[in-house]
Amino acid sequence: MSLNFILLSTVYDNVYGLNMKLNYSEPKFYTGGVPIKGWSKLSSKQKKDALAKDWYVYFSYRNPETKKLVRQTPIKAGVNRFKTKRERLLFMNAIKRALIKRLEGGYVPNADNANLISKLSPSNAADKTDTETIPKKVIPPTKVIKKATPAPLASPIIEEPYTTIQEAFDFALKIKKQSLSPNSYSGYHGPLKQFQKWLEENEINDIKAITKKTVVQYLNSVLARTSPRTRNNARTSLSAIFTTLEDNEIIDDNFIPKIKPLSTKPTRNKTFTPKQESDLQTYMEEHDKLLLSFVQFISLCFLRPIEVCRLKIKDIDIADRKIYVKAKNKKVKIKIIPEILLNLLPDLSNANPEHSLFTPYEIGGEWDVPERDKRNYYSKRFKKVKDNFNLGVEYGLYSYRHTYITKLYREMRKELNPSETKSTLLGITGHSTLTSLEKYLRDIDAELPEDYSEFLQPSIINKV
């Protein structure tokens, strides 16, 4: 007789009955009337209301006479003493495992299960593995009942598993890496590693030991050494990570959105004066022509510095005079290459299409670093130039975009009215809406009023 036959016969005898149908249904959870998979999407009130209700495990058992599954008495076993969703689920899962083991062992509701209870008693060595696999946890004291009736199903007592901060953060970063671009991912990786280092210095190792107060203290330390904007950025990055941890039930609740962001005063790069622009161009022509080419792409195509950093050789279509730009407000936008820039471009016909357009040493080459690092590299390179003219932090590469949009707007206004000018400019600058363009033009003071001296004649001034 084959081993397969012996094994299958044993399995069928122990598990199946009545035409290969199980005598019981798989135990399920009642969780306060809400779907547990969508817990993270519930409001605080919905979560509170769900936890205010009784949670329990329920199952059905087949009636030997009617052959139909009949719902049995729900099993609570003290689960509602726990106050959080995570604790209750851990407890109910332990109940489920214990229940399935007893059903597989032959437990029958409303029947004499003396033999089964004897086999599963704590004194029975065969059952020690079942009780030892569930670590003990102290449960809040309840009213003592002098005479307790033995229950066929023991209430398991559990301890929450320990998840280290390293494990939790590595998991969250892995999820983010799969769903974000490299540039966006780096915005989470850096702040999270800094937070992790701070936690280690403060001897906090368990992910569930991190509280709202912990994060507030860390953000205060960030504020002390940087700025309100950096502190707010750290808060945003950590909140996104903790949302991932909550969605995957590693933590109970993401409390970081409850921490208020600080008010900040955004700084915008100033527009260059004609003299400043002329001085900078002369200096770069003599000392850094590659940087000047980088600046010309910003100025003449009205690109953002990081958009220039994203460009590859294949994005430049010389024949059709088009540039394919990966922008922040849509996947790819197409811009024309103005003739003034076309005459400045070197021959790219033999360059590798996958190479970066700009590298630290030349136009067209391999430069495999994150986009933010590329932008920071050219920003620092430009800082060395502007320091020669004592230009402060309010001037940067972005100033060229402001400067040339302002120049173009004012030249167009000589022939077109404001509405026509903005409509034409919208297709050049890359703004998604006319409203956003108008706000941008106001911010950079692109349109100035005509000379109003005629309204301030001496006679009028004397009256004042």
KADAJO-V116865 format. One record per residue. RES is the residue in one small letter. PHI is phi as a letter, one per 30 degrees, with the letter a starting at -180 (none if undefined). BURIAL is 1 if it has 16 or more other C-alpha atoms within 10 Angstrom, else 0. Layout:
BEGIN
RES/PHI/BURIAL
RES/PHI/BURIAL
END
This chain:
BEGIN
m/none/0
s/d/0
l/d/0
n/e/0
f/d/0
i/d/0
l/d/0
l/d/0
s/d/0
t/d/0
v/d/0
y/d/0
d/d/0
n/d/0
v/c/1
y/c/0
g/a/0
l/h/0
n/h/0
m/i/0
k/c/0
l/d/1
n/d/1
y/b/1
s/c/1
e/d/0
p/e/1
k/b/0
f/c/1
y/c/1
t/b/1
g/i/1
g/i/0
v/b/0
p/d/0
i/d/0
k/d/0
g/c/0
w/e/1
s/d/1
k/d/0
l/d/0
s/d/0
s/e/0
k/d/0
q/d/0
k/d/1
k/d/0
d/d/0
a/d/1
l/d/1
a/d/0
k/c/0
d/d/0
w/c/1
y/a/1
v/c/1
y/b/1
f/a/1
s/b/1
y/b/1
r/d/1
n/d/0
p/d/0
e/c/0
t/d/0
k/i/0
k/c/0
l/d/1
v/b/0
r/d/0
q/c/0
t/d/0
p/e/0
i/c/1
k/c/1
a/h/1
g/i/1
v/d/1
n/d/1
r/d/0
f/d/0
k/c/0
t/c/0
k/d/1
r/d/1
e/d/1
r/d/1
l/d/1
l/d/1
f/d/1
m/d/1
n/d/1
a/d/1
i/d/1
k/d/1
r/d/0
a/d/1
l/d/1
i/d/1
k/d/0
r/d/1
l/d/1
e/d/1
g/d/0
g/j/0
y/d/1
v/b/1
p/e/0
n/h/0
a/b/0
d/d/0
n/c/0
a/e/0
n/d/0
l/d/0
i/d/1
s/d/0
k/d/0
l/c/1
s/d/0
p/e/0
s/d/0
n/d/0
a/d/0
a/d/0
d/c/0
k/d/0
t/d/0
d/d/0
t/d/1
e/d/0
t/d/0
i/c/0
p/d/0
k/d/0
k/b/0
v/d/0
i/c/0
p/e/0
p/d/0
t/b/0
k/d/0
v/d/0
i/c/0
k/d/0
k/c/0
a/c/0
t/d/0
p/d/0
a/c/0
p/d/1
l/c/0
a/d/0
s/d/1
p/d/1
i/c/1
i/b/1
e/b/0
e/d/0
p/d/0
y/c/0
t/c/0
t/d/0
i/d/1
q/e/0
e/d/0
a/d/1
f/d/1
d/d/0
f/d/1
a/d/1
l/d/1
k/d/0
i/d/0
k/d/1
k/d/1
q/d/0
s/c/0
l/b/0
s/d/0
p/e/0
n/d/0
s/d/0
y/d/1
s/d/1
g/d/0
y/c/1
h/d/1
g/d/0
p/e/1
l/d/1
k/d/0
q/d/0
f/d/1
q/d/1
k/d/0
w/d/0
l/d/1
e/d/0
e/d/0
n/c/0
e/h/0
i/c/1
n/c/1
d/c/0
i/d/1
k/d/1
a/d/0
i/d/0
t/c/0
k/d/0
k/d/0
t/e/0
v/d/1
v/d/0
q/d/0
y/d/1
l/d/1
n/d/0
s/d/0
v/d/1
l/d/1
a/d/0
r/c/0
t/b/0
s/a/0
p/e/1
r/d/1
t/d/1
r/d/1
n/d/1
n/d/1
a/d/1
r/d/1
t/d/1
s/d/1
l/d/1
s/d/1
a/d/1
i/d/1
f/d/1
t/d/1
t/d/1
l/d/1
e/d/1
d/d/1
n/c/0
e/h/0
i/d/1
i/b/1
d/d/1
d/a/1
n/c/1
f/c/0
i/d/1
p/e/0
k/d/0
i/d/0
k/d/0
p/d/0
l/d/0
s/d/0
t/b/0
k/c/0
p/d/0
t/c/0
r/c/0
n/d/1
k/d/1
t/d/1
f/d/1
t/d/0
p/e/0
k/d/0
q/d/0
e/d/0
s/d/0
d/d/0
l/d/1
q/d/1
t/d/0
y/d/1
m/d/1
e/d/0
e/d/0
h/c/0
d/a/0
k/d/0
l/d/1
l/d/1
l/d/1
s/d/1
f/e/1
v/d/1
q/d/1
f/d/1
i/d/1
s/d/1
l/d/1
c/c/1
f/h/1
l/c/1
r/d/1
p/e/1
i/d/1
e/d/1
v/d/1
c/d/1
r/d/1
l/d/1
k/c/1
i/e/1
k/d/1
d/d/1
i/c/1
d/c/0
i/d/1
a/d/0
d/c/0
r/h/0
k/b/0
i/b/1
y/c/1
v/c/1
k/d/1
a/c/1
k/d/0
n/c/0
k/a/0
k/d/0
v/b/0
k/b/0
i/c/0
k/b/1
i/d/1
i/c/1
p/d/0
e/e/0
i/d/0
l/d/0
l/e/0
n/d/0
l/c/0
l/d/0
p/d/0
d/d/0
l/c/1
s/d/0
n/c/0
a/d/0
n/d/0
p/e/1
e/d/0
h/d/1
s/d/1
l/d/1
f/c/1
t/b/1
p/d/0
y/b/0
e/a/0
i/d/1
g/i/1
g/a/1
e/d/1
w/b/0
d/c/0
v/b/0
p/e/1
e/e/1
r/d/1
d/d/0
k/d/1
r/d/1
n/d/0
y/d/0
y/d/1
s/d/1
k/d/0
r/d/0
f/d/1
k/d/1
k/d/0
v/d/1
k/d/1
d/d/0
n/d/0
f/c/0
n/h/0
l/d/0
g/d/0
v/d/0
e/d/0
y/c/1
g/a/1
l/d/1
y/d/1
s/d/1
y/d/1
r/d/1
h/d/1
t/d/1
y/d/1
i/d/1
t/d/1
k/d/0
l/d/0
y/d/1
r/d/1
e/d/0
m/d/1
r/d/0
k/d/0
e/c/0
l/c/0
n/d/0
p/e/0
s/d/0
e/d/0
t/d/1
k/d/1
s/d/0
t/d/0
l/d/1
l/e/1
g/d/0
i/c/1
t/d/0
g/j/1
h/d/0
s/d/0
t/b/0
l/d/0
t/d/0
s/d/0
l/d/1
e/d/0
k/d/0
y/d/0
l/d/1
r/d/0
d/d/0
i/c/1
d/h/0
a/d/1
e/c/0
l/c/0
p/d/0
e/d/0
d/d/0
y/c/0
s/d/0
e/d/0
f/d/0
l/c/0
q/d/0
p/e/0
s/d/0
i/d/0
i/d/0
n/d/0
k/d/0
v/d/0
END
